[in-house]
Amino acid sequence: MIQIQHLSKSFGAKQVLSDISISFDKGKVYGIVGENGAGKTTLFRCIAGLEEYEGTISADRVPLKNHLGLLLTEPFFFSKITGAEYIRLLCNARGTKLTDIESRNVFDLPLNQYASTYSTGMQKKLAITAILLQGNDYFILDEPFNGVDIQSNIIIEEIIHKLRELNKAVIISSHIFSTLSDTCDEIHLLSHGTFTRSVLKEDFQALESEMKSATLGGKIDRLGLV
């Protein structure tokens, strides 16, 4: 379980997160939605210990960062590291030994090739593979479906379902509402640095309709398309 209490974060005079309190239980998948700049990535970086913040973040595994698999929107790779070396590096950081990486290469990546030469989608799949093989208890996946081919999206969805079965806590952000609807138990709407709405699965469709209505308004008509 991850427990967040009264979390706030500012960059200078700009308040990005404001008095957030929420908990994430094991065995559940949580979706975080919101417009660009709503604070999703900053929230994830705070949970992962990459940002200083006000408030408290606690978990039943300490330190949390040693049991958390974080997928950033744009993972970082050293210029001269192969896919296989990247996986070994992240697993070594957790004390996890791998004997046969290739047999666990579910995305069929060219693991002997430099990761810096991978496409954006391939890099994302490599980063996902590495944090999965670390054996983490918690996962934060920031836009895991973005830039990835449809076949791999199917695999990622099934991985998320499997993590739930294994009693992991999974937190996802996505701009593709259908993927959240298919994978999540709860969806939380983040707006201007605070959670304004939280819904369970039975209310996902209503939330999507409300978000569409609020987003569109009369904007399409204003284009004057003919």
mmCIF file of the C-alpha atoms, coordinates in Angstrom:
data_MODEL
# 
_entry.id   MODEL 
# 
loop_
_atom_site.group_PDB 
_atom_site.id 
_atom_site.type_symbol 
_atom_site.label_atom_id 
_atom_site.label_alt_id 
_atom_site.label_comp_id 
_atom_site.label_asym_id 
_atom_site.label_entity_id 
_atom_site.label_seq_id 
_atom_site.pdbx_PDB_ins_code 
_atom_site.Cartn_x 
_atom_site.Cartn_y 
_atom_site.Cartn_z 
_atom_site.occupancy 
_atom_site.B_iso_or_equiv 
_atom_site.pdbx_formal_charge 
_atom_site.auth_seq_id 
_atom_site.auth_comp_id 
_atom_site.auth_asym_id 
_atom_site.auth_atom_id 
_atom_site.pdbx_PDB_model_num 
ATOM 1   C CA . MET A 1 1   ? 0.000   0.000   0.000   1.00 0.00 ? 1   MET A CA 1 
ATOM 2   C CA . ILE A 1 2   ? 1.149   3.531   -0.804  1.00 0.00 ? 2   ILE A CA 1 
ATOM 3   C CA . GLN A 1 3   ? -0.317  6.241   1.421   1.00 0.00 ? 3   GLN A CA 1 
ATOM 4   C CA . ILE A 1 4   ? -0.087  9.901   0.386   1.00 0.00 ? 4   ILE A CA 1 
ATOM 5   C CA . GLN A 1 5   ? -1.112  12.598  2.847   1.00 0.00 ? 5   GLN A CA 1 
ATOM 6   C CA . HIS A 1 6   ? -1.301  16.351  2.209   1.00 0.00 ? 6   HIS A CA 1 
ATOM 7   C CA . LEU A 1 7   ? 1.182   16.276  -0.654  1.00 0.00 ? 7   LEU A CA 1 
ATOM 8   C CA . SER A 1 8   ? 2.044   19.646  -2.171  1.00 0.00 ? 8   SER A CA 1 
ATOM 9   C CA . LYS A 1 9   ? 4.727   20.601  -4.663  1.00 0.00 ? 9   LYS A CA 1 
ATOM 10  C CA . SER A 1 10  ? 5.798   23.943  -6.069  1.00 0.00 ? 10  SER A CA 1 
ATOM 11  C CA . PHE A 1 11  ? 8.395   25.028  -8.596  1.00 0.00 ? 11  PHE A CA 1 
ATOM 12  C CA . GLY A 1 12  ? 9.233   28.522  -7.444  1.00 0.00 ? 12  GLY A CA 1 
ATOM 13  C CA . ALA A 1 13  ? 5.998   30.521  -7.313  1.00 0.00 ? 13  ALA A CA 1 
ATOM 14  C CA . LYS A 1 14  ? 4.118   27.931  -9.408  1.00 0.00 ? 14  LYS A CA 1 
ATOM 15  C CA . GLN A 1 15  ? 1.999   25.509  -7.365  1.00 0.00 ? 15  GLN A CA 1 
ATOM 16  C CA . VAL A 1 16  ? 1.892   22.176  -9.249  1.00 0.00 ? 16  VAL A CA 1 
ATOM 17  C CA . LEU A 1 17  ? 0.345   19.859  -6.623  1.00 0.00 ? 17  LEU A CA 1 
ATOM 18  C CA . SER A 1 18  ? -1.934  21.068  -3.838  1.00 0.00 ? 18  SER A CA 1 
ATOM 19  C CA . ASP A 1 19  ? -2.769  19.125  -0.656  1.00 0.00 ? 19  ASP A CA 1 
ATOM 20  C CA . ILE A 1 20  ? -3.232  15.697  -2.268  1.00 0.00 ? 20  ILE A CA 1 
ATOM 21  C CA . SER A 1 21  ? -4.275  12.780  -0.074  1.00 0.00 ? 21  SER A CA 1 
ATOM 22  C CA . ILE A 1 22  ? -4.850  9.345   -1.623  1.00 0.00 ? 22  ILE A CA 1 
ATOM 23  C CA . SER A 1 23  ? -3.927  5.690   -1.098  1.00 0.00 ? 23  SER A CA 1 
ATOM 24  C CA . PHE A 1 24  ? -3.034  2.972   -3.598  1.00 0.00 ? 24  PHE A CA 1 
ATOM 25  C CA . ASP A 1 25  ? -3.678  -0.613  -2.481  1.00 0.00 ? 25  ASP A CA 1 
ATOM 26  C CA . LYS A 1 26  ? -1.983  -3.753  -3.715  1.00 0.00 ? 26  LYS A CA 1 
ATOM 27  C CA . GLY A 1 27  ? -3.993  -5.881  -6.116  1.00 0.00 ? 27  GLY A CA 1 
ATOM 28  C CA . LYS A 1 28  ? -5.539  -2.836  -7.801  1.00 0.00 ? 28  LYS A CA 1 
ATOM 29  C CA . VAL A 1 29  ? -4.885  -0.755  -10.907 1.00 0.00 ? 29  VAL A CA 1 
ATOM 30  C CA . TYR A 1 30  ? -5.369  2.999   -10.692 1.00 0.00 ? 30  TYR A CA 1 
ATOM 31  C CA . GLY A 1 31  ? -5.739  5.380   -13.615 1.00 0.00 ? 31  GLY A CA 1 
ATOM 32  C CA . ILE A 1 32  ? -4.710  9.026   -13.350 1.00 0.00 ? 32  ILE A CA 1 
ATOM 33  C CA . VAL A 1 33  ? -6.152  11.326  -16.006 1.00 0.00 ? 33  VAL A CA 1 
ATOM 34  C CA . GLY A 1 34  ? -5.907  15.044  -16.610 1.00 0.00 ? 34  GLY A CA 1 
ATOM 35  C CA . GLU A 1 35  ? -4.901  17.669  -19.129 1.00 0.00 ? 35  GLU A CA 1 
ATOM 36  C CA . ASN A 1 36  ? -1.276  18.353  -19.992 1.00 0.00 ? 36  ASN A CA 1 
ATOM 37  C CA . GLY A 1 37  ? 0.227   20.258  -17.074 1.00 0.00 ? 37  GLY A CA 1 
ATOM 38  C CA . ALA A 1 38  ? -2.288  18.932  -14.559 1.00 0.00 ? 38  ALA A CA 1 
ATOM 39  C CA . GLY A 1 39  ? 0.554   17.532  -12.421 1.00 0.00 ? 39  GLY A CA 1 
ATOM 40  C CA . LYS A 1 40  ? 0.495   13.819  -13.250 1.00 0.00 ? 40  LYS A CA 1 
ATOM 41  C CA . THR A 1 41  ? 4.198   13.377  -13.974 1.00 0.00 ? 41  THR A CA 1 
ATOM 42  C CA . THR A 1 42  ? 5.182   15.565  -11.010 1.00 0.00 ? 42  THR A CA 1 
ATOM 43  C CA . LEU A 1 43  ? 3.019   13.390  -8.751  1.00 0.00 ? 43  LEU A CA 1 
ATOM 44  C CA . PHE A 1 44  ? 4.740   10.270  -10.056 1.00 0.00 ? 44  PHE A CA 1 
ATOM 45  C CA . ARG A 1 45  ? 8.194   11.775  -9.574  1.00 0.00 ? 45  ARG A CA 1 
ATOM 46  C CA . CYS A 1 46  ? 7.315   12.681  -5.985  1.00 0.00 ? 46  CYS A CA 1 
ATOM 47  C CA . ILE A 1 47  ? 6.161   9.135   -5.245  1.00 0.00 ? 47  ILE A CA 1 
ATOM 48  C CA . ALA A 1 48  ? 9.387   7.793   -6.758  1.00 0.00 ? 48  ALA A CA 1 
ATOM 49  C CA . GLY A 1 49  ? 11.500  10.094  -4.593  1.00 0.00 ? 49  GLY A CA 1 
ATOM 50  C CA . LEU A 1 50  ? 12.808  12.133  -7.536  1.00 0.00 ? 50  LEU A CA 1 
ATOM 51  C CA . GLU A 1 51  ? 11.367  15.429  -6.273  1.00 0.00 ? 51  GLU A CA 1 
ATOM 52  C CA . GLU A 1 52  ? 11.275  17.151  -2.911  1.00 0.00 ? 52  GLU A CA 1 
ATOM 53  C CA . TYR A 1 53  ? 7.769   17.903  -1.638  1.00 0.00 ? 53  TYR A CA 1 
ATOM 54  C CA . GLU A 1 54  ? 5.645   18.899  1.329   1.00 0.00 ? 54  GLU A CA 1 
ATOM 55  C CA . GLY A 1 55  ? 3.496   16.243  3.035   1.00 0.00 ? 55  GLY A CA 1 
ATOM 56  C CA . THR A 1 56  ? 4.128   12.534  3.557   1.00 0.00 ? 56  THR A CA 1 
ATOM 57  C CA . ILE A 1 57  ? 4.368   9.477   1.324   1.00 0.00 ? 57  ILE A CA 1 
ATOM 58  C CA . SER A 1 58  ? 4.586   6.100   3.063   1.00 0.00 ? 58  SER A CA 1 
ATOM 59  C CA . ALA A 1 59  ? 4.396   2.452   2.020   1.00 0.00 ? 59  ALA A CA 1 
ATOM 60  C CA . ASP A 1 60  ? 4.468   -1.028  3.526   1.00 0.00 ? 60  ASP A CA 1 
ATOM 61  C CA . ARG A 1 61  ? 7.819   -1.651  1.804   1.00 0.00 ? 61  ARG A CA 1 
ATOM 62  C CA . VAL A 1 62  ? 10.638  0.661   2.879   1.00 0.00 ? 62  VAL A CA 1 
ATOM 63  C CA . PRO A 1 63  ? 12.290  2.449   1.227   1.00 0.00 ? 63  PRO A CA 1 
ATOM 64  C CA . LEU A 1 64  ? 9.543   2.710   -1.350  1.00 0.00 ? 64  LEU A CA 1 
ATOM 65  C CA . LYS A 1 65  ? 11.925  3.617   -4.187  1.00 0.00 ? 65  LYS A CA 1 
ATOM 66  C CA . ASN A 1 66  ? 13.656  0.216   -3.844  1.00 0.00 ? 66  ASN A CA 1 
ATOM 67  C CA . HIS A 1 67  ? 10.400  -1.620  -4.556  1.00 0.00 ? 67  HIS A CA 1 
ATOM 68  C CA . LEU A 1 68  ? 8.958   0.687   -7.215  1.00 0.00 ? 68  LEU A CA 1 
ATOM 69  C CA . GLY A 1 69  ? 9.155   0.231   -10.973 1.00 0.00 ? 69  GLY A CA 1 
ATOM 70  C CA . LEU A 1 70  ? 8.884   3.652   -12.622 1.00 0.00 ? 70  LEU A CA 1 
ATOM 71  C CA . LEU A 1 71  ? 8.235   4.027   -16.346 1.00 0.00 ? 71  LEU A CA 1 
ATOM 72  C CA . LEU A 1 72  ? 8.811   7.626   -17.364 1.00 0.00 ? 72  LEU A CA 1 
ATOM 73  C CA . THR A 1 73  ? 7.257   9.070   -20.511 1.00 0.00 ? 73  THR A CA 1 
ATOM 74  C CA . GLU A 1 74  ? 10.737  9.356   -22.012 1.00 0.00 ? 74  GLU A CA 1 
ATOM 75  C CA . PRO A 1 75  ? 13.089  6.798   -20.414 1.00 0.00 ? 75  PRO A CA 1 
ATOM 76  C CA . PHE A 1 76  ? 16.792  7.685   -20.259 1.00 0.00 ? 76  PHE A CA 1 
ATOM 77  C CA . PHE A 1 77  ? 19.456  5.477   -21.853 1.00 0.00 ? 77  PHE A CA 1 
ATOM 78  C CA . PHE A 1 78  ? 23.240  5.795   -21.899 1.00 0.00 ? 78  PHE A CA 1 
ATOM 79  C CA . SER A 1 79  ? 24.554  6.144   -25.438 1.00 0.00 ? 79  SER A CA 1 
ATOM 80  C CA . LYS A 1 80  ? 26.688  2.974   -25.405 1.00 0.00 ? 80  LYS A CA 1 
ATOM 81  C CA . ILE A 1 81  ? 24.529  0.437   -23.592 1.00 0.00 ? 81  ILE A CA 1 
ATOM 82  C CA . THR A 1 82  ? 22.749  -2.444  -25.275 1.00 0.00 ? 82  THR A CA 1 
ATOM 83  C CA . GLY A 1 83  ? 19.214  -3.518  -24.488 1.00 0.00 ? 83  GLY A CA 1 
ATOM 84  C CA . ALA A 1 84  ? 20.494  -6.572  -22.605 1.00 0.00 ? 84  ALA A CA 1 
ATOM 85  C CA . GLU A 1 85  ? 22.994  -4.489  -20.628 1.00 0.00 ? 85  GLU A CA 1 
ATOM 86  C CA . TYR A 1 86  ? 20.267  -2.021  -19.694 1.00 0.00 ? 86  TYR A CA 1 
ATOM 87  C CA . ILE A 1 87  ? 18.080  -4.812  -18.321 1.00 0.00 ? 87  ILE A CA 1 
ATOM 88  C CA . ARG A 1 88  ? 21.002  -6.288  -16.356 1.00 0.00 ? 88  ARG A CA 1 
ATOM 89  C CA . LEU A 1 89  ? 21.870  -2.848  -14.970 1.00 0.00 ? 89  LEU A CA 1 
ATOM 90  C CA . LEU A 1 90  ? 18.374  -2.252  -13.601 1.00 0.00 ? 90  LEU A CA 1 
ATOM 91  C CA . CYS A 1 91  ? 18.082  -5.785  -12.250 1.00 0.00 ? 91  CYS A CA 1 
ATOM 92  C CA . ASN A 1 92  ? 21.496  -5.574  -10.571 1.00 0.00 ? 92  ASN A CA 1 
ATOM 93  C CA . ALA A 1 93  ? 20.268  -2.430  -8.820  1.00 0.00 ? 93  ALA A CA 1 
ATOM 94  C CA . ARG A 1 94  ? 17.598  -4.599  -7.175  1.00 0.00 ? 94  ARG A CA 1 
ATOM 95  C CA . GLY A 1 95  ? 19.896  -7.549  -6.540  1.00 0.00 ? 95  GLY A CA 1 
ATOM 96  C CA . THR A 1 96  ? 17.954  -9.621  -9.065  1.00 0.00 ? 96  THR A CA 1 
ATOM 97  C CA . LYS A 1 97  ? 19.998  -12.124 -11.074 1.00 0.00 ? 97  LYS A CA 1 
ATOM 98  C CA . LEU A 1 98  ? 18.876  -13.124 -14.580 1.00 0.00 ? 98  LEU A CA 1 
ATOM 99  C CA . THR A 1 99  ? 20.175  -16.217 -16.312 1.00 0.00 ? 99  THR A CA 1 
ATOM 100 C CA . ASP A 1 100 ? 18.329  -16.056 -19.636 1.00 0.00 ? 100 ASP A CA 1 
ATOM 101 C CA . ILE A 1 101 ? 17.132  -12.611 -20.664 1.00 0.00 ? 101 ILE A CA 1 
ATOM 102 C CA . GLU A 1 102 ? 16.306  -13.597 -24.239 1.00 0.00 ? 102 GLU A CA 1 
ATOM 103 C CA . SER A 1 103 ? 13.660  -16.115 -23.178 1.00 0.00 ? 103 SER A CA 1 
ATOM 104 C CA . ARG A 1 104 ? 11.864  -13.301 -21.303 1.00 0.00 ? 104 ARG A CA 1 
ATOM 105 C CA . ASN A 1 105 ? 12.095  -10.865 -24.221 1.00 0.00 ? 105 ASN A CA 1 
ATOM 106 C CA . VAL A 1 106 ? 8.330   -10.817 -24.838 1.00 0.00 ? 106 VAL A CA 1 
ATOM 107 C CA . PHE A 1 107 ? 8.530   -7.751  -27.111 1.00 0.00 ? 107 PHE A CA 1 
ATOM 108 C CA . ASP A 1 108 ? 11.153  -9.415  -29.376 1.00 0.00 ? 108 ASP A CA 1 
ATOM 109 C CA . LEU A 1 109 ? 13.584  -6.509  -28.985 1.00 0.00 ? 109 LEU A CA 1 
ATOM 110 C CA . PRO A 1 110 ? 17.090  -6.570  -30.544 1.00 0.00 ? 110 PRO A CA 1 
ATOM 111 C CA . LEU A 1 111 ? 18.799  -6.834  -27.151 1.00 0.00 ? 111 LEU A CA 1 
ATOM 112 C CA . ASN A 1 112 ? 22.344  -6.831  -28.556 1.00 0.00 ? 112 ASN A CA 1 
ATOM 113 C CA . GLN A 1 113 ? 21.754  -3.474  -30.230 1.00 0.00 ? 113 GLN A CA 1 
ATOM 114 C CA . TYR A 1 114 ? 22.445  -0.115  -28.534 1.00 0.00 ? 114 TYR A CA 1 
ATOM 115 C CA . ALA A 1 115 ? 19.275  1.074   -26.813 1.00 0.00 ? 115 ALA A CA 1 
ATOM 116 C CA . SER A 1 116 ? 19.955  4.633   -28.006 1.00 0.00 ? 116 SER A CA 1 
ATOM 117 C CA . THR A 1 117 ? 19.335  3.447   -31.572 1.00 0.00 ? 117 THR A CA 1 
ATOM 118 C CA . TYR A 1 118 ? 15.886  2.062   -30.717 1.00 0.00 ? 118 TYR A CA 1 
ATOM 119 C CA . SER A 1 119 ? 12.725  3.822   -31.849 1.00 0.00 ? 119 SER A CA 1 
ATOM 120 C CA . THR A 1 120 ? 10.668  5.619   -29.186 1.00 0.00 ? 120 THR A CA 1 
ATOM 121 C CA . GLY A 1 121 ? 8.269   2.682   -28.944 1.00 0.00 ? 121 GLY A CA 1 
ATOM 122 C CA . MET A 1 122 ? 11.097  0.147   -28.665 1.00 0.00 ? 122 MET A CA 1 
ATOM 123 C CA . GLN A 1 123 ? 12.755  2.146   -25.890 1.00 0.00 ? 123 GLN A CA 1 
ATOM 124 C CA . LYS A 1 124 ? 9.501   2.218   -23.976 1.00 0.00 ? 124 LYS A CA 1 
ATOM 125 C CA . LYS A 1 125 ? 9.126   -1.563  -24.344 1.00 0.00 ? 125 LYS A CA 1 
ATOM 126 C CA . LEU A 1 126 ? 12.707  -2.069  -23.159 1.00 0.00 ? 126 LEU A CA 1 
ATOM 127 C CA . ALA A 1 127 ? 12.103  0.100   -20.081 1.00 0.00 ? 127 ALA A CA 1 
ATOM 128 C CA . ILE A 1 128 ? 8.884   -1.798  -19.291 1.00 0.00 ? 128 ILE A CA 1 
ATOM 129 C CA . THR A 1 129 ? 10.693  -5.135  -19.612 1.00 0.00 ? 129 THR A CA 1 
ATOM 130 C CA . ALA A 1 130 ? 13.463  -4.004  -17.262 1.00 0.00 ? 130 ALA A CA 1 
ATOM 131 C CA . ILE A 1 131 ? 11.196  -2.794  -14.438 1.00 0.00 ? 131 ILE A CA 1 
ATOM 132 C CA . LEU A 1 132 ? 9.101   -5.962  -14.720 1.00 0.00 ? 132 LEU A CA 1 
ATOM 133 C CA . LEU A 1 133 ? 12.150  -8.221  -14.400 1.00 0.00 ? 133 LEU A CA 1 
ATOM 134 C CA . GLN A 1 134 ? 13.325  -6.267  -11.335 1.00 0.00 ? 134 GLN A CA 1 
ATOM 135 C CA . GLY A 1 135 ? 10.577  -7.949  -9.280  1.00 0.00 ? 135 GLY A CA 1 
ATOM 136 C CA . ASN A 1 136 ? 8.960   -4.755  -7.942  1.00 0.00 ? 136 ASN A CA 1 
ATOM 137 C CA . ASP A 1 137 ? 5.869   -4.583  -5.734  1.00 0.00 ? 137 ASP A CA 1 
ATOM 138 C CA . TYR A 1 138 ? 4.609   -1.245  -7.067  1.00 0.00 ? 138 TYR A CA 1 
ATOM 139 C CA . PHE A 1 139 ? 4.519   0.116   -10.595 1.00 0.00 ? 139 PHE A CA 1 
ATOM 140 C CA . ILE A 1 140 ? 4.004   3.605   -11.973 1.00 0.00 ? 140 ILE A CA 1 
ATOM 141 C CA . LEU A 1 141 ? 3.475   3.645   -15.732 1.00 0.00 ? 141 LEU A CA 1 
ATOM 142 C CA . ASP A 1 142 ? 3.423   7.142   -17.222 1.00 0.00 ? 142 ASP A CA 1 
ATOM 143 C CA . GLU A 1 143 ? 1.805   6.892   -20.665 1.00 0.00 ? 143 GLU A CA 1 
ATOM 144 C CA . PRO A 1 144 ? 2.783   3.224   -21.266 1.00 0.00 ? 144 PRO A CA 1 
ATOM 145 C CA . PHE A 1 145 ? 0.666   2.938   -24.443 1.00 0.00 ? 145 PHE A CA 1 
ATOM 146 C CA . ASN A 1 146 ? 1.860   6.134   -26.110 1.00 0.00 ? 146 ASN A CA 1 
ATOM 147 C CA . GLY A 1 147 ? 4.024   5.549   -29.205 1.00 0.00 ? 147 GLY A CA 1 
ATOM 148 C CA . VAL A 1 148 ? 3.765   1.762   -28.983 1.00 0.00 ? 148 VAL A CA 1 
ATOM 149 C CA . ASP A 1 149 ? 2.391   -0.452  -31.771 1.00 0.00 ? 149 ASP A CA 1 
ATOM 150 C CA . ILE A 1 150 ? -1.015  -2.057  -31.378 1.00 0.00 ? 150 ILE A CA 1 
ATOM 151 C CA . GLN A 1 151 ? 0.358   -5.589  -30.881 1.00 0.00 ? 151 GLN A CA 1 
ATOM 152 C CA . SER A 1 152 ? 2.561   -4.410  -28.016 1.00 0.00 ? 152 SER A CA 1 
ATOM 153 C CA . ASN A 1 153 ? -0.346  -2.473  -26.505 1.00 0.00 ? 153 ASN A CA 1 
ATOM 154 C CA . ILE A 1 154 ? -2.233  -5.753  -26.290 1.00 0.00 ? 154 ILE A CA 1 
ATOM 155 C CA . ILE A 1 155 ? 0.725   -7.325  -24.474 1.00 0.00 ? 155 ILE A CA 1 
ATOM 156 C CA . ILE A 1 156 ? 1.029   -4.345  -22.090 1.00 0.00 ? 156 ILE A CA 1 
ATOM 157 C CA . GLU A 1 157 ? -2.674  -4.556  -21.203 1.00 0.00 ? 157 GLU A CA 1 
ATOM 158 C CA . GLU A 1 158 ? -2.303  -8.257  -20.371 1.00 0.00 ? 158 GLU A CA 1 
ATOM 159 C CA . ILE A 1 159 ? 0.818   -7.525  -18.316 1.00 0.00 ? 159 ILE A CA 1 
ATOM 160 C CA . ILE A 1 160 ? -1.171  -5.022  -16.260 1.00 0.00 ? 160 ILE A CA 1 
ATOM 161 C CA . HIS A 1 161 ? -3.899  -7.611  -15.651 1.00 0.00 ? 161 HIS A CA 1 
ATOM 162 C CA . LYS A 1 162 ? -1.221  -10.109 -14.583 1.00 0.00 ? 162 LYS A CA 1 
ATOM 163 C CA . LEU A 1 163 ? 0.317   -7.615  -12.155 1.00 0.00 ? 163 LEU A CA 1 
ATOM 164 C CA . ARG A 1 164 ? -3.097  -7.205  -10.529 1.00 0.00 ? 164 ARG A CA 1 
ATOM 165 C CA . GLU A 1 165 ? -3.366  -10.989 -10.170 1.00 0.00 ? 165 GLU A CA 1 
ATOM 166 C CA . LEU A 1 166 ? 0.068   -11.002 -8.525  1.00 0.00 ? 166 LEU A CA 1 
ATOM 167 C CA . ASN A 1 167 ? -1.178  -8.458  -5.941  1.00 0.00 ? 167 ASN A CA 1 
ATOM 168 C CA . LYS A 1 168 ? 0.921   -5.582  -7.232  1.00 0.00 ? 168 LYS A CA 1 
ATOM 169 C CA . ALA A 1 169 ? -0.170  -1.951  -6.994  1.00 0.00 ? 169 ALA A CA 1 
ATOM 170 C CA . VAL A 1 170 ? -0.218  -0.327  -10.441 1.00 0.00 ? 170 VAL A CA 1 
ATOM 171 C CA . ILE A 1 171 ? -0.694  3.378   -11.208 1.00 0.00 ? 171 ILE A CA 1 
ATOM 172 C CA . ILE A 1 172 ? -1.154  4.416   -14.851 1.00 0.00 ? 172 ILE A CA 1 
ATOM 173 C CA . SER A 1 173 ? -1.573  7.680   -16.701 1.00 0.00 ? 173 SER A CA 1 
ATOM 174 C CA . SER A 1 174 ? -2.898  7.665   -20.243 1.00 0.00 ? 174 SER A CA 1 
ATOM 175 C CA . HIS A 1 175 ? -4.577  10.004  -22.706 1.00 0.00 ? 175 HIS A CA 1 
ATOM 176 C CA . ILE A 1 176 ? -6.296  6.982   -24.261 1.00 0.00 ? 176 ILE A CA 1 
ATOM 177 C CA . PHE A 1 177 ? -9.382  6.544   -22.086 1.00 0.00 ? 177 PHE A CA 1 
ATOM 178 C CA . SER A 1 178 ? -10.295 3.137   -23.533 1.00 0.00 ? 178 SER A CA 1 
ATOM 179 C CA . THR A 1 179 ? -7.050  1.585   -22.265 1.00 0.00 ? 179 THR A CA 1 
ATOM 180 C CA . LEU A 1 180 ? -7.753  2.850   -18.760 1.00 0.00 ? 180 LEU A CA 1 
ATOM 181 C CA . SER A 1 181 ? -11.321 1.585   -18.949 1.00 0.00 ? 181 SER A CA 1 
ATOM 182 C CA . ASP A 1 182 ? -10.047 -1.868  -19.918 1.00 0.00 ? 182 ASP A CA 1 
ATOM 183 C CA . THR A 1 183 ? -7.362  -2.111  -17.221 1.00 0.00 ? 183 THR A CA 1 
ATOM 184 C CA . CYS A 1 184 ? -8.229  0.045   -14.185 1.00 0.00 ? 184 CYS A CA 1 
ATOM 185 C CA . ASP A 1 185 ? -10.258 -0.515  -11.034 1.00 0.00 ? 185 ASP A CA 1 
ATOM 186 C CA . GLU A 1 186 ? -10.425 3.199   -10.245 1.00 0.00 ? 186 GLU A CA 1 
ATOM 187 C CA . ILE A 1 187 ? -9.829  6.388   -12.218 1.00 0.00 ? 187 ILE A CA 1 
ATOM 188 C CA . HIS A 1 188 ? -8.871  9.690   -10.580 1.00 0.00 ? 188 HIS A CA 1 
ATOM 189 C CA . LEU A 1 189 ? -9.153  13.028  -12.369 1.00 0.00 ? 189 LEU A CA 1 
ATOM 190 C CA . LEU A 1 190 ? -6.302  15.427  -11.631 1.00 0.00 ? 190 LEU A CA 1 
ATOM 191 C CA . SER A 1 191 ? -6.959  19.085  -12.421 1.00 0.00 ? 191 SER A CA 1 
ATOM 192 C CA . HIS A 1 192 ? -4.783  22.069  -11.523 1.00 0.00 ? 192 HIS A CA 1 
ATOM 193 C CA . GLY A 1 193 ? -2.778  19.998  -9.055  1.00 0.00 ? 193 GLY A CA 1 
ATOM 194 C CA . THR A 1 194 ? -5.606  18.403  -7.103  1.00 0.00 ? 194 THR A CA 1 
ATOM 195 C CA . PHE A 1 195 ? -7.938  15.419  -7.489  1.00 0.00 ? 195 PHE A CA 1 
ATOM 196 C CA . THR A 1 196 ? -11.388 16.662  -8.430  1.00 0.00 ? 196 THR A CA 1 
ATOM 197 C CA . ARG A 1 197 ? -13.141 13.370  -9.191  1.00 0.00 ? 197 ARG A CA 1 
ATOM 198 C CA . SER A 1 198 ? -12.643 9.675   -8.352  1.00 0.00 ? 198 SER A CA 1 
ATOM 199 C CA . VAL A 1 199 ? -14.780 6.928   -9.884  1.00 0.00 ? 199 VAL A CA 1 
ATOM 200 C CA . LEU A 1 200 ? -15.040 3.153   -9.777  1.00 0.00 ? 200 LEU A CA 1 
ATOM 201 C CA . LYS A 1 201 ? -15.362 0.957   -12.851 1.00 0.00 ? 201 LYS A CA 1 
ATOM 202 C CA . GLU A 1 202 ? -19.142 1.175   -13.102 1.00 0.00 ? 202 GLU A CA 1 
ATOM 203 C CA . ASP A 1 203 ? -18.910 4.965   -13.542 1.00 0.00 ? 203 ASP A CA 1 
ATOM 204 C CA . PHE A 1 204 ? -16.049 5.077   -16.091 1.00 0.00 ? 204 PHE A CA 1 
ATOM 205 C CA . GLN A 1 205 ? -18.371 5.714   -19.024 1.00 0.00 ? 205 GLN A CA 1 
ATOM 206 C CA . ALA A 1 206 ? -20.085 8.604   -17.250 1.00 0.00 ? 206 ALA A CA 1 
ATOM 207 C CA . LEU A 1 207 ? -16.707 10.156  -16.452 1.00 0.00 ? 207 LEU A CA 1 
ATOM 208 C CA . GLU A 1 208 ? -15.582 9.836   -20.066 1.00 0.00 ? 208 GLU A CA 1 
ATOM 209 C CA . SER A 1 209 ? -18.791 11.517  -21.275 1.00 0.00 ? 209 SER A CA 1 
ATOM 210 C CA . GLU A 1 210 ? -18.359 14.361  -18.794 1.00 0.00 ? 210 GLU A CA 1 
ATOM 211 C CA . MET A 1 211 ? -14.728 14.872  -19.829 1.00 0.00 ? 211 MET A CA 1 
ATOM 212 C CA . LYS A 1 212 ? -15.681 14.949  -23.515 1.00 0.00 ? 212 LYS A CA 1 
ATOM 213 C CA . SER A 1 213 ? -18.445 17.464  -22.903 1.00 0.00 ? 213 SER A CA 1 
ATOM 214 C CA . ALA A 1 214 ? -16.220 19.711  -20.791 1.00 0.00 ? 214 ALA A CA 1 
ATOM 215 C CA . THR A 1 215 ? -13.374 19.513  -23.302 1.00 0.00 ? 215 THR A CA 1 
ATOM 216 C CA . LEU A 1 216 ? -15.315 19.995  -26.506 1.00 0.00 ? 216 LEU A CA 1 
ATOM 217 C CA . GLY A 1 217 ? -17.972 22.543  -25.656 1.00 0.00 ? 217 GLY A CA 1 
ATOM 218 C CA . GLY A 1 218 ? -18.487 24.405  -28.931 1.00 0.00 ? 218 GLY A CA 1 
ATOM 219 C CA . LYS A 1 219 ? -14.845 24.266  -30.011 1.00 0.00 ? 219 LYS A CA 1 
ATOM 220 C CA . ILE A 1 220 ? -15.377 22.147  -33.132 1.00 0.00 ? 220 ILE A CA 1 
ATOM 221 C CA . ASP A 1 221 ? -18.110 24.456  -34.405 1.00 0.00 ? 221 ASP A CA 1 
ATOM 222 C CA . ARG A 1 222 ? -15.784 27.429  -33.914 1.00 0.00 ? 222 ARG A CA 1 
ATOM 223 C CA . LEU A 1 223 ? -13.441 25.976  -36.548 1.00 0.00 ? 223 LEU A CA 1 
ATOM 224 C CA . GLY A 1 224 ? -16.063 26.702  -39.191 1.00 0.00 ? 224 GLY A CA 1 
ATOM 225 C CA . LEU A 1 225 ? -15.352 23.489  -41.088 1.00 0.00 ? 225 LEU A CA 1 
ATOM 226 C CA . VAL A 1 226 ? -17.248 23.096  -44.360 1.00 0.00 ? 226 VAL A CA 1 
# 
